[in-house]
């Protein structure tokens, strides 16, 4: 006889040894209580964006903006360093 207990994952217990009341040692606490309902199958996530290509283009545009900002900041810092080095040499 197989254990009547339900595992934490919602599957039936597979133990079939030493069952005096129909439950294994791990599921003795379920002997007097009503067994939990079986686990429902997971639902697929709903599609958030109607058009994945539109989302990808938005992400690409944001990436381009960040790249341009990086180059501008980098150029400004380079100019500052050059100016400081020239001032130091004088």
N, C-alpha and C positions, 0 to 999 in steps of 0.2 A: 504494500500500500504506500502511495506517495503522500508526502506532507501536504496538508491543506493550506499552509501558510503562503503569504505573498511577500516577495522580497521588496527591498526599498525601491528598486527600479520598477516595481509594478508587475513583475513576472512571477509565475507560480514557482514555488520552491521545488527543487528536483531531488531532495533527500528522501530516501525510502527505507532507512534503517532505524530501528528502535522507536517505533511509533506506537505508544500505548493509547493515546487519545486522538491520533490523527495528525499530530504536529511534532516536528523535530525539536531538538533542544533550543535551536535558535528562534523558533516561532511559538514557544510555549505561551508567550504573552498574548498571542492572537487566539488562543484556545477559547477564552471566555468572551472575547470581544468580537465584534463583527469585522470581518476581513475588509481591508481597504479596497476601494474600487480599482479595477485594472487601469493601468496607465493609458490615457488617450494618445493616439498617434499624433506626432507633432505636425502642426499645420505649416505650410510653406509661407514664408514672409510675403506680405503684400508688396506689390511693386509701388515704390514711392514716387518714382519719376516716370512719366509717360514715355519719355524718349531718352534712352541712355546716351545717344550721340549728343544731344543738347547738353547734358550734364558734363560729358567729356570735354566739349568745347569750352564750357564755362571754366572747368578746371584748368584747361590749357591756357586760357586767357589770363587767369590768375597767376599761373606759373610764369608767363611772359612778363607780367607786371613786376613780379618779384625779381626776376632776372634783371630787368632794366633798372630797377631801384638799386640792386646790388652793384651794378656797374657804375651808376651815378655816384653812389656813396664811395665806392672804391676810387674813382677818379678824383673826387674832392679830397679824400684822405691823402692820395698820392701828391696832389698839388700842395697841400699843407706841409707835408714832409719835405718836399723839394724847397719850398719857401723857407722853412726853418733851417735846412742845411745850408742854403745860400746865405742866410742872415748870420749863421754861425761862422762861415768862412770869411766874412768881411771884417 
